[in-house]
Every structure is written in structure tokens, then in C-alpha cells.
Amino acid sequence: MSVDYEDFFENAAVGLHIVDADGRIVHANSAELRLLGYEPAEYIGQEIAAFYDDKTVIQDIMDRLARGERVHRYPAQLKARDGSLKHVEVSSTGHFKHGQLVHTRCFTVDVTPLKSAEQAFDEQQSRFHQVLDALPVAVYTTDAKGTITYYNQAAAALAGREPKIGQDEWCVTFRLFTPEGEELPHDQCPMAIALKENRPVRDVEAVGQRPDGSFFPFMPFPTPLRNERGELTGAVNMLLDLTDRKRGEDAAQHLSAVVESSFDAIISKTLSGSIRTWNKGAERLFGYTSEEAVGQHITMLFPPEHVDEEPMIIERIRRGERVESFETVRRRKDGTDIPVSLTISPVRDGTGRIVGASKIARDITATKESEHRIRMLMREVNHRVKNQYAVILSMIRETNRRSENPDVFEKRVRERIMALSRSHDLLVSADWKGATVTDLVREQAKPFGREDAIKLQGPPLVLTPNAVQYLGIAFHELCTNSAKYGVLSGHRGSITLTWEVSHQEGVRIFQLEWTEKDGPEVKTIAHNGFGTVVLNRVAPEALNGSGGVTYDPERVVWSLRAPMAFVAATQRGAA
């Protein structure tokens, strides 16, 4: 690697180290040293294996690179100077000369915070299951198809059997009946309805039968579970045994615990709009404490333009209707607005009279942002695809005009589309941010062999996606012509590709020159061939520049001049 290329990565945020074929560190950038806390003299020159917690990991990485493989996001643990371990992902490629590995370039991304978050999440999941296992109320979960994925011991005790995880569907009970005594198929039970209709099921009762023949009345509370995108992922069901004389008190305690521990905001109010209860989720979402909120009117959460929603909601609640998945906007204590999804249900007293409403408010900010990002991405993909279609259609049209027969047409179109595909792969790997001149030339020259015959000289420069596509086609045509008639067809001669950036009348100009010399004698170049059209007109015009092919018996030269604004995404070291 040249000094300029090392300088290019010196100030990068991602760690970089270079290891020779013997596994010794020959270079490390500042980000790498900061990550591990070493001084250059303590790190550079050492065996890379000494810094890996698991020696088999670095051995596997080096073996893969020696075989010519690319390593992408390989998980590993590196030893820091303070004795701690850093979780990283390693991406690396090998540099070969004459078929021998010379050195590897390794990028290390610190994922220690992510690993810590994953560990915290696993611990939270474990605590969640421990809490559920400790509950005296039956709880079980299913996936989106109704297959049971978890149950606590209270559920097994209530059902009188151990459900089969991954096999049993819908219910943990042996058999089911309606309160009137009619047998209820499992696929018609409240849990099945909740999943099939993607809604909670409430205010129903059922009777279960245990394998020993005993019966127990219960009330289920099946509730769909959704991910951050609102997609159904499964359901959770809580079964309250109604044979317990204290079922009312127990049910209230269990429901209170569920509400209080819920991450969603759960609020109850009177029909006049006065807030009666306010859980921790509501405190997190809206910023008001329970003391500040209880007793206040619910419209304190409404932006002025949404106040007229409250009479509509109350009217539906008075009719005994549920309001589900109602997307709107509410206002926090600090004055900021937040998009929410509301589920509102009537609250009845002991006589069945509707006395209020219960609201579940879920923050859908992330969902809205994801929808916006997806729309933006789809527009970008649509734009890119249209550009690709235009290039391919032009390629097919021009190739058809200059092909002697269908076989030649098919071969040339296939080769040119594959060249376009190689440029596209470079862009995809870089998230469509562009590609360097060096990478583009090497990628287009690979199918022709003798890459060592092409010498590259110029400052590090990232091309725009449009420049990558059109210069990629141009390089393909140059390599194709050379493989047929020039240097790449034999074992003598050389190809030099140089580029530079200059200032001309206050404008930054990109200048590129492909020079092929000392190869087979150049006799003539077709002026009406597709390759010549690409080099003389298509590629230069696509970059708002000029260029063309010149030749004599000893050399072929293709030159290109274009404004940097149409060529470069970013530049370093440009004159």
C-alpha cells in the first residue's frame, strides 16, 4: 500500500491495520490505536495473533485471506491495552503478487456497545420470563400462526398438562367448551380469533377440561403482539381461573401489574374526560407524572387542531364500541408533538354500565420514520433502475446496429451487460455512494487477465454513481479492444492509466488518459463501432465533458476531460 493510500485512511473513524503474510502488523491508523489504547510502538511490528482473545479466529481469518477469500464482518474479540476485550467485526481483503499473499488490509468496527446491548436485552428477556414464571396467573404465548412458543407453570397447572412447545396450537387446555356446554374447537377459541382477526378479544368466558376429566371456568385475555412496524408476530394470552372466589380482586391485581409494567401508555378516564389512572408508560411517553396528570382533562394532551377528536371518541365509547389502531398526534409536556396509535375500550362498572374509557397509546415515531425512509429509498431505487434501463437499452440498440449476426449480437450484449453488472456490484457494496477509479479499472479488467499490465497513477478519488457506470463501460470497451488487438492479447507492451485534477478558469477539471503502447502494431480503429461511439461520444457526454481516441502504429490513447462536479463524489489529494 502506498503512503498516500495509508494517509487516505489515517483519519477514518473505522480502525484499519495492515498485516504482512507472516502475520505481523505493519501499519495501523489512529482509529485502530484509539480503539485498543496502544501507542504505535506497542502495536505496530507485533504479531497480530497476540491481540486476539481466540487464536483460532485470527488463524481462520488468515487462512481465508491466503485462499483469496474476502472476510466480511467476521466477529472477534481484541485485547485492549487496559486488559479489557473489545468486540469487533473484521472486514479484510488480501493483496497478492504473483499468486502470493503480500499483505492484508483489515478494517475493524467496534461493536462492543452493541454486544452490551444484546447482553442487556437477553438479561431483560430472562428476567421477563422469570417474572412470568413467578406469576400465579396462567400466561402463554404463540407465534403468528398460533403455535405455542412459551407457557409458565401457572398455565400448566391450570390446564393440568404440560403443553408441547412448537406443536400445540392456540390453547394450552386439553378440551374447550362454551359456558353453555357446547364443545369449542381449538381453532375457534378466543386466541385463534385474536390472531386471525389481529385484535384483542375481551369479555368472553370459556370452560376448560383437564386430562383427568375435571373442568374449570376461566376468562382469557388474548392480545396480538406486533413489532415496531406494526406487523403481527404472535400473541400473548392470560387465563384467569374464575373458580377462585377472589377472582375479581386477583384479576384487578394482575391487570394492574400488567398495565403498570407495560411500556405503552395506558390511561383510563371518565366519560367527561377526567383522567383517573396514569401508568409509567404514560409518564415516559408524555412527560407528566401521575400526580400531574390524574384529575386533569384528557385534552391537555391534544394539539389544538386535534381537540375535535375527543367528542367523536366519547360518542363511540358511549355506544360500547372499541376504537382500535387510531393514528393521531398528541402533545408532550415539553410542547413537542408525537405520532401515536390509540386503542380505546369502554370501561364498565359491576352492573355493566359504561362509566369511562381505557386508552392504550403507542409511540409510532419510529414506524413513521421507517415509512418515510422506505418511501425515499423506493424513489431512489426507481431513479437508479430507470438510469440502468436507459443505459442497457442504448447498449442493445447500438450493439444491434453493429452486429453481423444474432450470435455476435448476443455475445457482445452479454459481455457489455456483465461489465455494467460489475460496476453495479461496486456501487451496491458501497451503498451507491460511488467507487474509486482504481477499483473500477481493476474490476473491469479482471475477465481479461494480465491486470498487472495496467499501471494506475492518480490521486485517490471516489467517482459518482453515474461516472462509475459510464466510465465502467468505457474501460470495458478499452480492455475488450486490447484483448483482441492490443497489449492484453499477448505478453508484451503496457497500459498506463493516469488521472489528475487541475484548475482551469476557476473550475476543477478531471483529466484521464489511457495509453496503450509497445504492443502489437496498431493498424486501424473502426470509427463506427460501438466501442468507439462509447469512447468518443457516450462516456464524455454523460459526464458533460469531451474526449476521444487517437492512435498511431505504436500506441492507442483515450483521453477524457470533464468538470469534477460531474465526476467526483469526494476527493482527497486533488490538485
N, C-alpha and C positions, 0 to 999 in steps of 0.2 A: 504494500500500500504506500502511495506517495505521501509526502509530508502534507501537501495541500489537501489530500483526501482525509488525512487524520484531522487536520485543522477543521475540516467541514463538520466533523462530529464532536470536536473538543468541547463545545459549549452546549451540546444537545442535552435534553432533560433525561434521556434514556442512557443507562450505563452501557459502555462499549469497552470490550477488551479484545486484544488480538493475541492468538496463541499459535506458536510455531508447530511444526509437525511433531516435535518431541514433547509437546505438552507444556512448553514454557511460555509464560506471559511476556510478550514483547512490547505491548502498549496498552494503556488504559486511560480513558478520558476522565474528566473531572467528576462527572456524574457517577461513574463506577467507583471512584475512590471515596466520594462523599457517602455513597450508599453503604460501603463496608467500613469506612472510618480509617483507612490506611493512608500512610504517606506513600508517594510514588516509589521511594526506595524500598519500602517494606512489601510492596505488591509486585511491581514490575521486575521481571527476572526470576520470579518464583515459579515452582510447578503449580499449574492450575488445580491439580488434584488436591493440593494441600488445603484449598479453601472450600472444598465440597464436603458436606457432612457425610454424604453417602458416596464412597468412591466408585461404586458400580454405576452411579448416574453419569459421572463425567466420562467413565470408560465407555459407556454406551453411546454418549454424545460423540466422542472422538471416533469411535468405530463407525458410526453412521456417516460422519463427515468424510472419513477416509474412503468410504464406499461411494462418495459423490452425492449422498443424500443431503437434503436440506432439513434442518431441525427447526421446527416452528412451535413456539410456546411450550417448550419442554419444562415441566415443573421440577424445581430443585431447591435445595437449601444451601446457602453460602454462609461461611463463618465470618462474622464481623470482628473487628479488632477488639471490641469490648466483650467478646465471648458470646454474644447473642447470635441467633440464627436468623437470617433473612430469607423469607420465602420469595422466590423469584421465578419468572418464566424466561427461558432462554430460547432465543431465535438465532440460528447460526448458519453460515454457509462456508464452504471450503474453497480456497483458491489453489488451483492446480497448475503445474507447469510440467510439460512433457509427461502427463499422466501421473505425476507425483504430487501429493499434498504438500503445499508450501506453508500455508498458514490458514487459520480460521478466523473469521470475524464474528464475534458473539455480542449480541445485544441482550442486556438483562433488564427486565422490568420488575420493579419492586411490587409484589402483590401481598406483602406482609399484612397491610390493613385489611385486604380482602379476606385473607385466611383467618384473621382475628374475627372479622365479622361473621364468617361462616361458622367458626367455632362457637361464637356467641349465639348464633341462630340455632345451632344444634343443641346447645345447652338450654336455650329457651324452649325448643321443641320437647326436649327431655323433661324439663320442668312442667311444661304444659301437660304432657302425658301423665306425669306423676300426680299433678293436681287432679286430672280427670280420674285416674285410678283411685285416688283417695276420696272422691265424691261418693256420697251414699246414694246418688241418683244414677239410674241407668243411662249411659251415653254410648252411642256408637256412630261411626262414620262410614260412608260409602264413596265409591268413585262416581263419575258422571253416568255410568251405565247401571249403577245400583249394586255393584258387587261390594260386599263388606270389606273395609280396609282396617278397621280398628274397633274394639269394644273394651269397655272397662269391666272390672269384676262385678260391679253392681248390675250391669246388663246381663252378665252370665247368670248371676244369682237370681235375678228376676225371671229370666227365661227358663231357668232350670236346665240349662245346657251350655256347652261351650261352642259358640258359633265357629264355623270354619272360615278363616280369613282367606279371601281370594276365591271362595267357592259359593258360599251362601249369598243369596241376593235379597235385597230390600229390607228384610226383617231378621231380628235375632231370635224370634219366637218359633216354637215348633209348629203350632197351628194358630190361626186367627179367626175371630168371629166378630160380627157386629153386635152392638148392645142388645139387639133383638134376637140374637142367637143364630143368625144365618152365617154360614162359613164364608170367610173373606179370603179370596186367593191372594197370595203374597204380592203378585204383580198389580193388584188393585188396592194395596194398603196405602195409608197416608204418605209413607216415604216414597212409594212409587209415583204417586200423584205429584208430590213436591218436585221430584226430578223430571218427570215427563212434562210438567207444565211450568217448570222453572219458577216456582213460587213457594213461599212458606205455606204450610197447612196448619190451621189452628181450630180450636173449639170443636174437636171431634173426639170421640171416645171409641175404644175397642176392647175386646176381651181376648186374652191370650191363653193358650193351653200349653202346659209343660209336658215333657215326655212321660212323666209319672201320672198324667191324667188330670192333675189339678188345674184350676182356672184362676185367672187374676184379671180384674178390670184395670185399665190404665189409660192415660191420656198422652198421646205422642206430640212432639213439637218438631217435626221435620223442617229443616231450613236449608235451602240451597247455599252452596259455597261458591264464590266467584273469585277469579283472580283480579289483578289490577286493571285488566282490560274489560272487566265485566263478563268474562266467559265462564260458563258453568264448569266447575271442576269436580263437584261432588256434593255431598250434603251431610249434615250432622243431625242426629235425632236424639232427643232426650225423652225418656219414658217415665212418666210419673205413675207410681202404683196407687191407684185410687182405693185400695183396700185399707190403707193406713188411715186411721181416724184423724190424724193430724195432717191429712194431705193438703188442706188449704194452707196451713201455716208453713209446712215444708215446701210446698210449691212456691209460695211467696218468697221464702228464703233463697231457694235455688235460683228462681228467676232474678231476684235482686242481685245475687252473686254474679250471674251471667251478664246482667246489664252493667253492673259496676266494673267488671273486668273487660268489657267489650271495648275494642279500640274505636269503634264507631260511636258517634254522639247519639245517645238515647235520651229523649226528653219526653216528659208527659205534661199535659196541660189540660185545663178545664175547657169547656165549650166556649167560655167567654174569652179565652186566650191567655189566661194567667198560668205561668209556669209553675208546676208542682214539684217535679223531680228533675235532676240535672246530674248526669253521671260524669265520671272522669274523662271519658271520651269527648263529651261536650266541652269540658274545660280546656282540653288540648286543642279542639277544633276551633272554638270561638273565642277563647281567651278569658272568659268570665268564670270566676269561681262559683261554686254552688250557692254560696251566701249572696253573691251579687246578682245571680240570675233568678233564683226561686222567689216567686211573688211578683216578678216583673211581667209585662205583657210580651208575648212571643214576637210581636212586630219590632222589638228592639233589634232583632237580627235581620230585618228586611231592609234592603236598599229602598229608597223612596219609589223607584219605578217598579218595584215588585210587591208593594203593600197590598195591592188589589188581589193578590193570590189567596190571602187568608180567608176572606168570606167564601170563596169557591171551595177551599179545602174543608172549612167547617160545615158547609152545606152538604158535602158528600159524606162527611163523618156522621152527621145527624141522620142520614139515610141508612147508616150502617155499612157503608161502602169502605173498602180499603183503597188507599192511594199508593200505588207501587211504582218504583223507578221513575219518580217525578224529578226531572233535572231542572235546576234553577240556580239562583245566585243568592248567597247570604253574606252578611257583613260581620266581620270580627270586631272585637273590642277596640283594636288599634285603627279601625276605619278601613281596612283593606277588604276587598270583596273576594269571595271564594266560590268556585262552582261546586255544587253538591248534588247528590242523588238522594231523594227523600222516599222513605216508605212510611206511610201513616196509617194507623189502625185505630178503630174505635175502642174505647175503654168502657166496660160495663160494670155496674155495681152488682151486688148479690142478687138483685131481682131481675137482672138482665137489661136494665135501663142504661142507655148510653149517657155517660157523665163526663166524658173527656176524650182525649186522643193521645196516642203514643207515637212519637216520631223517632225514626232512625235516620240520621244524616251521615252520609259517607262523603269524604273529600274525594272528588274526581278530578283534581287538578292534574295529576299525572296522566290520567286517561285522556283528558283534553289535549295535553301537550303531546302525548303519543299520537293522537289522531292528527294533530297539526303536522308533526314530523312526518308521518306516513303520507299525508297529502303532499307535502313539499317533496318528499322522496319520489313519489309517483310522478310528479310533474318533471322532476329532474330525469328520472328513468325514461319517461316518454320523450323528452328532448333528446337524450343520448341515442335512444333507439331510432328516432327519426333521422338523426345525423348518420347513423350507421346504415340505415336503409338507403339514404341518398348516395353514400359512397359506394355501396355494393351495386346499386342499380346502374350508376355511372360506369363502374368497373365492368359489369356484364355487357352493357351497351357497347363500350369502346372495344372490349375484347372480341365481341361478336363481329364487329366490323373488320377486324384484322386477323381473323382465324380462317385457315384454309379449309378446315373440315370440322365436323362435330367433335371428333376425338381431341383435336388440338384445342378447340374451344373449351371442352370440359377440363382438360389438363391445366390450361392456363388459368381458368376461373378458379379451379380448386386451389392452385398454388397461391393465387392472389388473395383469396378469402382466408386461407390459412395464415398468410402474412398479416392480414388485418386482425385475425384472431390473436396472433402473438402480441400485437400492440395492445389489443383489448385486454389480454391477460395481465399485462404490465399495469394498465390503468386500474383494473379491478383490485390487484394486490395492493395498490396504493390508495384505495378508496376514491378513485377518479381525481386525485389531486395532481397527477402528472407522472412523468418518468424522466430520468436523466438521459442525455444524449448517449452516454456510454452504454447504459443498459439497453437502450433501444437498438443501437447498432449491433451489439453482441447477440441480442435475441433474434434479430432478422438474419444474421449471418450463420446462426447455428446449423440450419439444414444443409448448408453448402460446404461445411468443413473448412479447414485452414483458417480458423479465426485468428491464428497468430500472424497471418499475413496482413491483417488490418491493424495499422498503428493509429492510435487515437491521441489527439493533443488538443486541449482546450480547457477552459475553466469549468468547475462544477456548475451545472446549470440544469434546472428542472423545467421541462417543456410543458406547455399547456396540453390538456387532453386533445384539442383539435390539432395542435402541432405534432403530437405523438402519432395520431392516425395518419396524417398526410406525409410526414417525414418517414414514417414506417413503411408506407407504400413505396416511397422514393428509394429508400435503402434496399428494399426487396428487389426492385427493378434493377438497381445497380449491381447487386450481388448476382441476380439471375444472369444478366449480360456478361458479368465477369466469369461466372461458372461455365458459360457456353463458349466465350471467345477470348477471355482475358486471363488475368492472374490466377483466379480461383479455378481455372480449368487445368492448370499444370502445377509445376513445383518451382517456378521462378517468378521473379517480379515482386512488387509490393504495392500495397494500397495504403494511402495515408489520408485520414480524415482529420481536418483541423477546423476549429471554430474559434471565434473571438467576438468580443463586443466592443464597439467603438462609438464615439460621439461624433455626430455629423449634423452641424447646424442646430445644436441643442436637442437632437433626437438620438436615442440609443439604438444602434443598428446591430443586428445579429448577422454575422458573415460566416458562411460554412463552405468548405471546399473539399471535395472527394477527388483525390488524384491517384490514378492507377498507371504505373509505369514499369518498364523493363520486363513486361510480359510478352505474350505472342504479339506479332505485328498487327497493328490496328489498320484494317483495310477500309472499312466504311461503317457508318452507323445509319440505320434506317430512320428517315425523317418522319415517316408516317406510322411508326409502330406505337403501340400503347405505352410502352416504357418511355419512349421519347416524349410523348404527349404529357405523361405524368411529370417528367423531369423538367421539361421546358415550359409547361403551362399550368397543369393542375396543382402541383405542390406549391410553386411560387405564388400563384394567385390565391390559393387557400390561406396563405399566410400574409396576404396583402403585400407581397414582395416581388422580386424578379429573380430570374436565374436561367440557366441553360447549360447544355452540354457542348464542349469543344473537344477536338481531338486532332492528333497527328499520328504518324505511323508508330510512335513510341509511347504515346500516353493518351489517356482519356481523363478529362476533367469535368466535373459537375460542380457548379458554384451556385450559391443562393445568398441573397441579401433580403432581409425583411426587418421591419420595426420590432424591437424587443417586446412591445406591448402585445403583439400577435404571436409571439414565440414562447416567451418565458413566463412560467408561473412564479418562480422565485429565482434569485441569482445570488451567487457568492463568488467573490474574486473576479467579478466582471470589471473590465477596464472602463 
